[in-house]
Amino acid sequence: MTDTIKNKVVIITGASSGIGEATAKLLASKGAKVVLGARREEKLKQIADEIGKVGGQAVYREFDVTKPSDNDAVVKLAKDTFGRVDVIFLNAGLMPNSPLSALKTDDWHQMVDVNIKGVLNGIAAVLPAFIEQKSGHVIATSSVAGLKAYPGGAVYGGTKWFVRDFMEVLRMESAMERTNIRTATIYPAAINTELLNTISQRQMLDQMQNTYDKYGISPDRIANVVAFAIGQPEDTTINEFTVGPANQPW
């Protein structure tokens, strides 16, 4: 399946750590040309340099998924550098969970801005190119919280349920419109990333940290799934992947 990945131009948001970083390195090792976007430019430079040192191809741009113009700019960077875009991995996300009674409204709005509007902005930026070339692949990180509800995750889960619905409609519409756009939504359980760093409510942080300390697995496991999805024949979409530790009862 590596040949299906080779030379594909892949944009990755949330690329400065965790799942995004692991995916960038894996895809580059399989011959993809990766375009990295996130807010921490120094981290992006470090990752791109590491990819380059082992013979891979990577460019990067500091950007904020909540700004439509930044999304447009990262798509332009991909086109200007590599001539096209084949895949976008919408991976940026925040999880500042808390009970609703804590009224952490700033956290609520931030999750909506990044987890929902960030996805919308990425799609709006890349969809014209995919429609024009009648091919493309949209991959998005949802969460097991996008499949089942749990206390403390009302807003986060809501944003991830949005991703689930949005990606399913995108798949259906692209099939109806014959634009050949493939989709894959990934629902990770406990994956060891920097996601917990966004939780400010102490009790919720302790609870989640205990879960991740007990069960968490490497973000490489999700990178493998992304590579598997991209590596399928162009006429095949694997639309959903629920992935987590074998010993976690999610």
C-alpha contacts under 8 A as a table, 3 or more apart, distances in Angstrom:
res1	aa1	res2	aa2	distance
1	M	4	T	5.48
1	M	5	I	7.03
1	M	228	F	7.64
1	M	231	G	4.75
1	M	232	Q	6.57
2	T	5	I	5.14
2	T	6	K	6.18
2	T	30	K	5.94
2	T	31	G	7.88
2	T	231	G	6.20
3	D	6	K	5.00
3	D	231	G	7.56
4	T	8	K	7.76
4	T	230	I	7.14
4	T	231	G	5.05
4	T	232	Q	7.00
4	T	233	P	7.04
5	I	8	K	5.56
5	I	27	L	7.29
5	I	30	K	6.52
5	I	31	G	6.61
5	I	32	A	5.79
5	I	227	A	7.49
5	I	230	I	6.30
5	I	231	G	5.57
6	K	30	K	5.96
6	K	31	G	4.22
6	K	32	A	4.90
7	N	31	G	5.60
7	N	32	A	4.68
7	N	33	K	5.90
8	K	31	G	7.65
8	K	32	A	4.88
8	K	33	K	5.95
8	K	85	V	7.62
8	K	86	D	5.81
8	K	87	V	7.37
9	V	32	A	6.05
9	V	33	K	4.74
9	V	34	V	5.85
9	V	35	V	7.36
9	V	78	A	7.25
9	V	82	F	6.96
9	V	84	R	6.71
9	V	85	V	5.10
9	V	86	D	5.14
9	V	87	V	6.32
10	V	32	A	6.90
10	V	33	K	6.16
10	V	34	V	4.85
10	V	35	V	5.98
10	V	85	V	6.45
10	V	86	D	6.00
10	V	87	V	4.59
10	V	88	I	5.65
10	V	89	F	7.31
11	I	34	V	5.96
11	I	35	V	4.59
11	I	36	L	6.06
11	I	37	G	7.50
11	I	74	V	7.82
11	I	75	V	7.58
11	I	78	A	7.35
11	I	85	V	7.45
11	I	87	V	6.18
11	I	88	I	4.63
11	I	89	F	6.06
12	I	15	A	5.67
12	I	20	G	6.39
12	I	24	A	7.20
12	I	34	V	7.28
12	I	35	V	6.19
12	I	36	L	5.20
12	I	37	G	6.12
12	I	88	I	6.01
12	I	89	F	4.79
12	I	90	L	6.43
12	I	91	N	6.83
13	T	20	G	6.82
13	T	36	L	6.40
13	T	37	G	4.87
13	T	38	A	5.95
13	T	65	V	7.63
13	T	88	I	7.99
13	T	89	F	6.33
13	T	90	L	5.49
13	T	91	N	5.27
13	T	92	A	5.37
14	G	17	S	7.13
14	G	20	G	5.56
14	G	36	L	7.97
14	G	37	G	6.26
14	G	38	A	5.03
14	G	90	L	7.64
14	G	91	N	5.33
14	G	92	A	3.98
14	G	93	G	7.20
15	A	18	G	7.65
15	A	19	I	7.47
15	A	20	G	3.99
15	A	21	E	4.98
15	A	24	A	7.20
15	A	36	L	5.53
15	A	37	G	5.64
15	A	38	A	5.69
15	A	44	L	7.08
15	A	91	N	7.63
15	A	92	A	7.63
16	S	20	G	6.49
16	S	21	E	5.62
16	S	36	L	7.72
16	S	37	G	7.40
16	S	38	A	5.87
16	S	39	R	7.82
16	S	40	R	6.57
16	S	43	K	5.47
16	S	44	L	5.30
16	S	47	I	7.43
17	S	20	G	5.86
17	S	21	E	4.74
17	S	22	A	7.46
17	S	43	K	7.75
17	S	193	T	7.32
17	S	194	E	7.34
18	G	21	E	5.47
18	G	22	A	6.20
18	G	192	N	7.33
18	G	193	T	4.63
18	G	194	E	6.53
18	G	219	P	5.75
19	I	22	A	5.19
19	I	23	T	5.96
19	I	91	N	7.67
19	I	193	T	7.01
19	I	219	P	4.82
19	I	220	D	6.83
19	I	222	I	6.47
19	I	223	A	6.40
20	G	23	T	5.20
20	G	24	A	6.11
20	G	91	N	6.52
20	G	223	A	7.84
21	E	24	A	5.15
21	E	25	K	6.33
21	E	47	I	7.17
22	A	25	K	5.36
22	A	26	L	6.21
22	A	219	P	6.29
22	A	220	D	5.43
22	A	223	A	5.87
23	T	26	L	5.13
23	T	27	L	5.98
23	T	220	D	7.00
23	T	222	I	7.55
23	T	223	A	4.31
23	T	224	N	7.50
23	T	226	V	7.18
23	T	227	A	7.74
24	A	27	L	5.40
24	A	28	A	6.00
24	A	34	V	6.34
24	A	36	L	7.58
25	K	28	A	5.21
25	K	29	S	6.16
25	K	47	I	7.88
25	K	51	I	6.28
26	L	29	S	5.14
26	L	30	K	6.53
26	L	223	A	6.77
26	L	224	N	7.68
26	L	227	A	7.69
27	L	30	K	5.06
27	L	31	G	6.54
27	L	32	A	5.37
27	L	33	K	7.87
27	L	34	V	7.48
27	L	227	A	6.54
28	A	31	G	5.09
28	A	32	A	4.73
28	A	33	K	6.12
28	A	34	V	6.39
28	A	51	I	6.88
28	A	56	G	5.26
28	A	57	Q	6.41
28	A	58	A	7.48
29	S	32	A	7.26
29	S	51	I	7.85
29	S	55	G	7.99
29	S	56	G	6.16
31	G	56	G	6.79
31	G	57	Q	7.83
32	A	56	G	7.84
32	A	57	Q	7.30
33	K	56	G	7.45
33	K	57	Q	5.12
33	K	58	A	5.90
33	K	82	F	7.56
34	V	57	Q	6.42
34	V	58	A	4.80
34	V	59	V	6.58
35	V	58	A	5.79
35	V	59	V	5.06
35	V	60	Y	5.47
35	V	61	R	7.87
35	V	74	V	7.65
35	V	77	L	7.83
35	V	78	A	6.22
36	L	44	L	6.74
36	L	48	A	7.91
36	L	58	A	7.26
36	L	59	V	6.22
36	L	60	Y	4.41
36	L	61	R	6.36
37	G	44	L	7.33
37	G	60	Y	5.80
37	G	61	R	5.21
37	G	62	E	5.75
37	G	63	F	5.82
37	G	74	V	7.06
38	A	41	E	7.00
38	A	44	L	7.22
38	A	61	R	7.11
38	A	62	E	5.35
38	A	63	F	5.21
38	A	64	D	6.40
38	A	65	V	7.80
38	A	92	A	7.87
39	R	62	E	5.11
39	R	63	F	5.21
39	R	64	D	5.80
40	R	43	K	5.55
40	R	44	L	6.49
40	R	62	E	6.40
41	E	44	L	5.02
41	E	45	K	6.14
41	E	61	R	6.96
41	E	62	E	5.07
42	E	45	K	5.17
42	E	46	Q	6.28
43	K	46	Q	5.08
43	K	47	I	6.27
44	L	47	I	5.17
44	L	48	A	6.07
44	L	60	Y	6.18
44	L	61	R	7.57
44	L	62	E	7.70
45	K	48	A	5.12
45	K	49	D	6.00
45	K	60	Y	6.91
46	Q	49	D	5.14
46	Q	50	E	6.21
47	I	50	E	5.06
47	I	51	I	6.24
48	A	51	I	5.10
48	A	52	G	6.11
48	A	57	Q	7.84
48	A	58	A	5.29
48	A	59	V	6.25
48	A	60	Y	6.97
49	D	52	G	4.99
49	D	53	K	6.13
49	D	58	A	7.99
50	E	53	K	5.23
50	E	54	V	6.81
51	I	54	V	5.62
51	I	55	G	6.63
51	I	56	G	5.03
51	I	57	Q	6.64
51	I	58	A	6.62
52	G	55	G	5.10
52	G	56	G	4.84
52	G	57	Q	5.83
52	G	58	A	6.74
53	K	56	G	7.23
61	R	74	V	6.61
63	F	70	D	5.45
63	F	71	N	7.32
63	F	74	V	7.69
64	D	67	K	5.72
64	D	70	D	6.15
64	D	71	N	7.60
65	V	68	P	7.10
65	V	70	D	6.77
65	V	71	N	6.25
65	V	92	A	7.49
65	V	114	V	6.47
65	V	117	K	7.71
65	V	118	G	4.63
65	V	119	V	7.72
65	V	121	N	6.83
65	V	122	G	7.17
66	T	113	D	5.90
66	T	114	V	5.78
66	T	117	K	6.09
66	T	118	G	5.01
66	T	121	N	7.03
67	K	70	D	5.39
67	K	71	N	6.71
67	K	118	G	7.79
67	K	121	N	7.28
68	P	71	N	5.20
68	P	72	D	6.33
68	P	121	N	5.26
68	P	122	G	7.66
68	P	125	A	7.48
69	S	72	D	5.02
69	S	73	A	6.14
70	D	73	A	4.98
70	D	74	V	6.37
71	N	74	V	5.31
71	N	75	V	6.46
71	N	121	N	6.32
71	N	122	G	5.66
71	N	125	A	5.87
72	D	75	V	5.28
72	D	76	K	6.22
72	D	122	G	7.85
72	D	125	A	4.97
72	D	126	V	7.67
73	A	76	K	4.93
73	A	77	L	6.10
74	V	77	L	4.92
74	V	78	A	6.35
75	V	78	A	5.14
75	V	79	K	6.36
75	V	85	V	7.34
75	V	125	A	6.66
75	V	126	V	6.45
76	K	79	K	5.08
76	K	80	D	5.90
77	L	80	D	5.13
77	L	81	T	5.92
78	A	81	T	5.31
78	A	82	F	5.67
78	A	83	G	6.86
78	A	84	R	6.39
78	A	85	V	6.29
79	K	82	F	5.41
79	K	83	G	4.29
79	K	84	R	4.50
79	K	85	V	6.37
80	D	83	G	5.70
80	D	84	R	7.82
82	F	85	V	7.86
85	V	88	I	7.71
85	V	126	V	7.86
85	V	129	A	7.37
85	V	130	F	7.72
85	V	136	G	7.48
86	D	130	F	7.60
86	D	135	S	7.27
86	D	136	G	4.90
86	D	137	H	6.26
87	V	136	G	5.69
87	V	137	H	4.58
87	V	138	V	5.89
87	V	139	I	7.51
88	I	122	G	7.99
88	I	126	V	7.68
88	I	137	H	6.44
88	I	138	V	5.19
88	I	139	I	6.21
89	F	138	V	6.17
89	F	139	I	4.64
89	F	140	A	5.66
89	F	141	T	7.84
90	L	119	V	6.24
90	L	122	G	7.07
90	L	138	V	7.50
90	L	139	I	6.04
90	L	140	A	4.58
90	L	141	T	6.37
91	N	140	A	5.85
91	N	141	T	5.11
92	A	114	V	7.05
92	A	115	N	7.02
92	A	118	G	7.49
92	A	141	T	7.86
93	G	111	M	7.51
93	G	114	V	5.97
93	G	115	N	5.20
93	G	195	L	7.75
94	L	110	Q	7.91
94	L	111	M	5.88
94	L	114	V	6.91
94	L	115	N	6.75
94	L	156	Y	7.92
94	L	195	L	6.31
94	L	198	T	6.32
95	M	111	M	7.02
95	M	156	Y	6.01
95	M	195	L	6.17
95	M	196	L	6.82
95	M	198	T	5.90
95	M	199	I	6.37
96	P	107	D	6.19
96	P	111	M	7.65
96	P	156	Y	7.55
96	P	196	L	7.49
96	P	198	T	4.94
96	P	199	I	3.88
96	P	200	S	6.34
96	P	201	Q	7.70
97	N	152	G	5.52
97	N	153	G	5.46
97	N	154	A	7.97
97	N	155	V	7.67
97	N	156	Y	6.62
97	N	199	I	5.84
97	N	200	S	7.90
97	N	201	Q	7.32
97	N	204	M	6.72
97	N	205	L	7.99
98	S	102	A	6.65
98	S	104	K	7.31
98	S	152	G	4.66
98	S	153	G	6.73
98	S	199	I	7.74
98	S	201	Q	5.95
98	S	204	M	6.08
99	P	102	A	5.51
99	P	103	L	7.60
99	P	151	P	6.86
99	P	152	G	4.45
99	P	153	G	7.45
99	P	154	A	7.87
100	L	103	L	5.50
100	L	104	K	7.40
100	L	152	G	6.99
100	L	154	A	7.35
104	K	107	D	5.49
104	K	108	W	6.57
105	T	108	W	4.87
105	T	109	H	6.32
106	D	109	H	5.33
106	D	110	Q	6.14
107	D	110	Q	5.03
107	D	111	M	6.18
108	W	111	M	5.33
108	W	112	V	6.44
108	W	155	V	6.12
108	W	156	Y	7.80
109	H	112	V	5.08
109	H	113	D	6.10
110	Q	113	D	5.02
110	Q	114	V	6.18
111	M	114	V	5.31
111	M	115	N	5.43
111	M	116	I	7.39
111	M	155	V	7.38
111	M	156	Y	6.53
111	M	159	T	7.17
112	V	115	N	5.45
112	V	116	I	5.12
112	V	117	K	6.43
112	V	155	V	7.95
112	V	159	T	6.32
113	D	116	I	5.87
113	D	117	K	4.88
113	D	118	G	6.32
114	V	117	K	5.70
114	V	118	G	4.70
114	V	119	V	7.55
115	N	118	G	5.67
115	N	119	V	6.44
115	N	159	T	5.92
115	N	160	K	7.27
116	I	119	V	5.31
116	I	120	L	6.39
116	I	159	T	5.88
116	I	160	K	7.96
116	I	162	F	7.08
116	I	163	V	7.09
117	K	120	L	4.88
117	K	121	N	5.94
118	G	121	N	5.16
118	G	122	G	6.17
119	V	122	G	5.17
119	V	123	I	6.21
119	V	163	V	7.74
120	L	123	I	5.21
120	L	124	A	6.06
121	N	124	A	5.09
121	N	125	A	6.17
122	G	125	A	5.20
122	G	126	V	6.32
123	I	126	V	5.28
123	I	127	L	5.52
124	A	127	L	5.64
124	A	128	P	7.46
125	A	128	P	7.10
126	V	129	A	5.64
126	V	130	F	6.47
127	L	130	F	5.01
127	L	131	I	6.00
128	P	131	I	5.18
128	P	132	E	6.08
129	A	132	E	5.13
129	A	133	Q	6.17
130	F	133	Q	5.34
130	F	134	K	5.69
130	F	135	S	5.31
130	F	136	G	5.10
130	F	179	T	7.49
130	F	181	I	6.97
131	I	134	K	4.92
131	I	135	S	6.81
131	I	179	T	5.66
131	I	181	I	7.89
133	Q	136	G	7.91
134	K	178	R	7.58
134	K	179	T	4.48
134	K	180	N	5.68
134	K	181	I	7.13
135	S	179	T	6.11
135	S	180	N	4.95
135	S	181	I	5.18
135	S	182	R	7.72
136	G	180	N	6.92
136	G	181	I	4.75
136	G	182	R	6.20
137	H	181	I	5.46
137	H	182	R	4.51
137	H	183	T	5.62
137	H	184	A	7.89
137	H	230	I	7.59
138	V	181	I	7.29
138	V	182	R	6.22
138	V	183	T	4.82
138	V	184	A	6.48
139	I	183	T	5.66
139	I	184	A	4.69
139	I	185	T	5.78
139	I	186	I	7.63
139	I	226	V	7.64
140	A	163	V	7.47
140	A	167	M	7.79
140	A	184	A	6.47
140	A	185	T	4.97
140	A	186	I	6.24
141	T	185	T	6.04
141	T	186	I	4.98
141	T	187	Y	6.43
141	T	188	P	7.58
142	S	145	A	7.70
142	S	146	G	6.11
142	S	160	K	5.02
142	S	161	W	7.55
142	S	163	V	6.04
142	S	164	R	6.75
142	S	185	T	6.44
142	S	186	I	5.61
142	S	187	Y	5.00
142	S	188	P	7.13
143	S	146	G	5.13
143	S	147	L	7.29
143	S	157	G	7.81
143	S	160	K	6.14
143	S	186	I	6.85
143	S	187	Y	3.95
143	S	188	P	4.90
143	S	189	A	6.48
144	V	147	L	5.15
144	V	148	K	6.44
144	V	187	Y	4.91
144	V	188	P	5.72
144	V	189	A	5.52
144	V	242	T	7.10
144	V	250	W	7.58
145	A	148	K	5.32
145	A	149	A	6.05
145	A	150	Y	7.38
145	A	153	G	7.32
145	A	156	Y	7.43
145	A	157	G	4.74
145	A	160	K	6.48
145	A	161	W	7.48
145	A	187	Y	7.83
146	G	149	A	7.57
146	G	157	G	5.31
146	G	158	G	6.99
146	G	159	T	7.58
146	G	160	K	4.40
146	G	161	W	4.21
146	G	162	F	7.68
146	G	163	V	7.66
146	G	164	R	6.61
146	G	187	Y	7.14
147	L	161	W	6.79
147	L	187	Y	7.82
148	K	157	G	7.85
149	A	153	G	7.05
149	A	154	A	7.24
149	A	157	G	6.61
150	Y	153	G	5.70
150	Y	154	A	7.23
151	P	154	A	6.80
152	G	204	M	7.29
153	G	156	Y	5.19
153	G	157	G	5.30
153	G	158	G	7.91
154	A	157	G	5.34
154	A	158	G	5.99
155	V	158	G	4.90
155	V	159	T	6.27
156	Y	159	T	5.25
156	Y	160	K	6.40
157	G	160	K	5.03
157	G	161	W	6.04
158	G	161	W	5.05
158	G	162	F	6.22
159	T	162	F	5.04
159	T	163	V	6.56
160	K	163	V	4.99
160	K	164	R	6.39
161	W	164	R	4.99
161	W	165	D	6.38
162	F	165	D	5.27
162	F	166	F	5.93
163	V	166	F	5.06
163	V	167	M	5.96
163	V	185	T	7.94
164	R	167	M	5.50
164	R	168	E	6.34
164	R	185	T	6.88
165	D	168	E	5.21
165	D	169	V	6.29
166	F	169	V	5.32
166	F	170	L	6.17
167	M	170	L	4.95
167	M	171	R	6.18
167	M	183	T	6.83
167	M	184	A	7.62
167	M	185	T	6.81
168	E	171	R	5.13
168	E	172	M	6.33
168	E	239	N	7.81
169	V	172	M	5.03
169	V	173	E	5.99
170	L	173	E	5.25
170	L	174	S	6.02
170	L	183	T	7.62
171	R	174	S	5.40
171	R	175	A	6.28
171	R	181	I	7.12
171	R	182	R	6.67
171	R	183	T	5.92
171	R	239	N	7.97
172	M	175	A	5.22
172	M	176	M	6.25
173	E	176	M	4.99
173	E	177	E	5.96
174	S	177	E	5.00
174	S	178	R	5.74
174	S	179	T	5.26
174	S	180	N	6.21
174	S	181	I	5.71
174	S	182	R	7.99
175	A	178	R	5.01
175	A	179	T	6.65
175	A	180	N	6.40
175	A	181	I	7.45
180	N	235	D	7.78
182	R	236	T	7.54
182	R	237	T	5.45
182	R	239	N	7.96
183	T	237	T	6.27
183	T	238	I	7.16
183	T	239	N	5.57
184	A	229	A	6.94
184	A	237	T	7.19
184	A	238	I	5.99
184	A	239	N	4.28
184	A	240	E	5.48
184	A	241	F	7.41
185	T	239	N	5.97
185	T	240	E	4.82
185	T	241	F	6.31
186	I	240	E	5.87
186	I	241	F	4.78
186	I	242	T	5.97
186	I	243	V	7.28
187	Y	240	E	7.64
187	Y	241	F	6.02
187	Y	242	T	4.56
187	Y	243	V	6.03
188	P	191	I	6.77
188	P	222	I	7.53
188	P	242	T	6.00
188	P	243	V	4.85
188	P	244	G	5.59
189	A	242	T	7.79
189	A	243	V	6.21
189	A	244	G	4.55
189	A	245	P	7.10
189	A	250	W	6.81
190	A	211	T	7.50
190	A	212	Y	5.66
190	A	215	Y	6.45
190	A	216	G	4.76
190	A	217	I	6.66
190	A	244	G	6.04
190	A	245	P	6.70
190	A	248	Q	7.85
191	I	212	Y	7.27
191	I	216	G	5.01
191	I	217	I	5.01
191	I	218	S	5.89
191	I	219	P	5.81
191	I	244	G	7.04
191	I	245	P	7.84
192	N	212	Y	6.82
192	N	216	G	5.33
192	N	217	I	5.70
192	N	218	S	5.57
192	N	219	P	6.22
193	T	196	L	7.42
193	T	218	S	7.91
193	T	219	P	6.76
194	E	197	N	5.50
194	E	198	T	7.78
195	L	198	T	5.95
195	L	199	I	7.94
196	L	199	I	5.58
196	L	205	L	6.96
196	L	208	M	7.42
196	L	209	Q	7.20
197	N	200	S	7.82
199	I	202	R	7.71
199	I	204	M	7.35
199	I	205	L	5.73
200	S	205	L	6.91
201	Q	204	M	5.54
201	Q	205	L	6.07
202	R	205	L	5.05
202	R	206	D	6.14
203	Q	206	D	5.25
203	Q	207	Q	6.21
204	M	207	Q	5.07
204	M	208	M	6.11
205	L	208	M	5.21
205	L	209	Q	5.85
206	D	209	Q	5.07
206	D	210	N	6.13
207	Q	210	N	5.34
207	Q	211	T	6.56
208	M	211	T	5.08
208	M	212	Y	6.26
209	Q	212	Y	5.12
209	Q	213	D	5.91
210	N	213	D	5.09
210	N	214	K	6.13
211	T	214	K	5.24
211	T	215	Y	6.07
211	T	216	G	7.41
212	Y	215	Y	5.19
212	Y	216	G	4.48
213	D	216	G	5.95
215	Y	245	P	6.24
215	Y	247	N	6.71
215	Y	248	Q	5.80
216	G	245	P	6.56
217	I	221	R	7.42
217	I	244	G	7.54
217	I	245	P	6.07
218	S	221	R	5.86
218	S	222	I	7.97
219	P	222	I	5.40
219	P	223	A	6.54
220	D	223	A	4.84
220	D	224	N	6.22
221	R	224	N	5.28
221	R	225	V	6.75
222	I	225	V	5.06
222	I	226	V	6.40
222	I	243	V	7.37
223	A	226	V	5.09
223	A	227	A	6.25
224	N	227	A	5.14
224	N	228	F	6.13
225	V	228	F	4.93
225	V	229	A	6.21
225	V	241	F	7.73
226	V	229	A	5.17
226	V	230	I	6.27
227	A	230	I	5.19
227	A	231	G	5.86
228	F	231	G	5.01
228	F	232	Q	6.62
229	A	232	Q	5.73
229	A	237	T	7.52
229	A	238	I	6.34
232	Q	236	T	6.18
232	Q	237	T	7.46
233	P	236	T	5.51
234	E	237	T	7.81
238	I	241	F	7.83
244	G	248	Q	7.19
244	G	250	W	7.89
245	P	248	Q	5.32
